[in-house]
Amino acid sequence: MKLLLTLACSSIYAISIVQGIFPTQENSAVNTSVQISQIRAVQSDTTVVEFTSVNKMPKFKGGMAGFDSELHKILVYPKKAQDAGQYGRVFITFIVELDGKISHAKVLRGIGKECNEAALNALSKMSFEGPAYLKEKPVRMRYNMGVNFGTK
C-alpha cells in the first residue's frame, strides 16, 4: 500500500514538473511564463467566489465595517418610505470585480420599492481599492449584506 502511494505521489510530481508547476533549473523561464498566463487567466475568468471562501477580503479603508459605515453615510432613507412606516433591513448581494468595482448588485429580500432602490443606489456609488484573493490570486467575490432602514 505504501509503495502504491509513493508511486502515485511520484507520478503526480513528475507530471507537475513537466507541466511547469514546480520550478526546476531547466524550466524556470517556462515557469515564469506559466505564472503570467495563470494571472491573465484569473483576470479574464468569470468565476465568482463566495466571500466565505476567500483568504483575503477586498481592501477598503476600515475593512468591511468601514465599508458598511461608508454605505450608511451615503444611504438616503426615502421620505415616502418613512411616511409609509417602512423600516427594517434590505438584504443585497453584489460582486466585487478584479478592479474593486461593484457589479451585479441586486436585492435578495427587500422591505419596499423605495428602500430597495435606495440601497442599490447607495451601493452603486461605492467601490473597493482592489479585489479579494484566494490562494494569493485575485478573484471576483460575491458578497451579501444587510442595509438597515429606520433601525440601527
N, C-alpha and C positions, 0 to 999 in steps of 0.2 A: 504494500500500500504506500509506504514511504517512497519507494522507488518510482512508483507511478506518479505521485505528487511532484517529486523532484523533476521528472521528465516533463511533466506538464508545465511547471514553472519555467524550466529552461527553454522550452519551446516558445512560450509567450515572450520571454525576454529576448530571445533570438529574433523573433518576428518584429518586436518593437524596435530593435536596433536597425534592422533592415528598413523599417518604415521611417526611421529618423526620430523616434520619440525620445530615446535616451542618447545623450551626446557621447560620441567617441572621437578620437583623433581624426579618423577618416571622414566622418560625416558632420563635423562641427559647422561647416559652411552650409551644408544642406539643412541642418537642424535650425539655423538662424532663419533661413527662408521658409521652413515649415512653420516656425513660430509666427512670422509675419503673416503668412497666409492664414493661420488659425485665427489671428486677431481680426483680419479682414472678414473672415467667415463669420465670426461672432458679431461683428458690426452690421453685417448685412442679413443676419439671421432674424427671422420673425418670431422666434421662440420667446415666450413670456414666462418668467419665473415668478412664483408666488413669493411675497415678502417674507414668509416664514422659512423659506429655503435659502435665502442669500446669506453670504458670510459677512457682507458689509453693506449697510444701508446707504442710499444716496446721500451726498453731503448737503446739509442745509445749516445755516447759522443757528446754533441752539439745538441741533438734532431734530428728531421728529416732533418733540414737544415744541420746539421753536417754530416748526412748520405749522403746527396746529394753532399756535398763538398768532402767527402772522396771518393765517387764513381768517381767524376770527376778527382781526383788526380790519381786514378788507370787507368782510361779510356785512351785508346790509339786510336787516330784518325788515321785510316788506310791510309797509303800513297797512295794506289790505289784509295781510295775514294776521297782523296784530289785532286789528279791529274784529276779525273773524274768530279770534281766540285760538289760532293755530300756534301750537308750541310743541316742542319735542325734539327728536333727533332725526335728521335725514342721513341715511347711510348711502355713501357713494363709493364707487370704485373707479380707479384710473390706472394708467400705465405710465411709469417713468421711463422715458426713452433714453437712448445711449448718450444723448447730448444734455440730459437733465430736464428736458421739456416734458410737460404733461400732455398725454393724449388719451383718446378713447374714454373720456370721463362719462359716467352715466349713474343714474340713481338706482340703487338696489332696492331701497324701501324709503318712501317719502312720507311727508305729512300734509302735502298740499302743493298745488302747482306753483304758487308764488315762492314758497320756501325752497322747493326743489330747484327751481330756476336760479334763485339767489345763491344757493350753494354751488351750483355748477358755474355760475358767473364769477364768483369769487375764486374758485379753483382755477379758472381759465387765466387768471392774472398772476398765477404762481408758477415757479419753476425751481428746480434744484440746481446745484452747482455742477453736478455730474451724475453718472449712472450708479446703479447698485453693482456689487461684484459678487460673483460666485466662483470660488476656486481661483481667485486672482484675475478673473476675466470679466470685463464689463458685460452686463446683461440688461435686458429690458425687464422691468419688475412691475407686477400688478400689486396695488396697494388698496386696501379697503379702510374706510374710516367713517366716523360719525361726526356730523356737524350739528351742533346744538342751536336751537332757536328758542328764546324766551326762558331758558334754564342754563345753569352752569354746570 
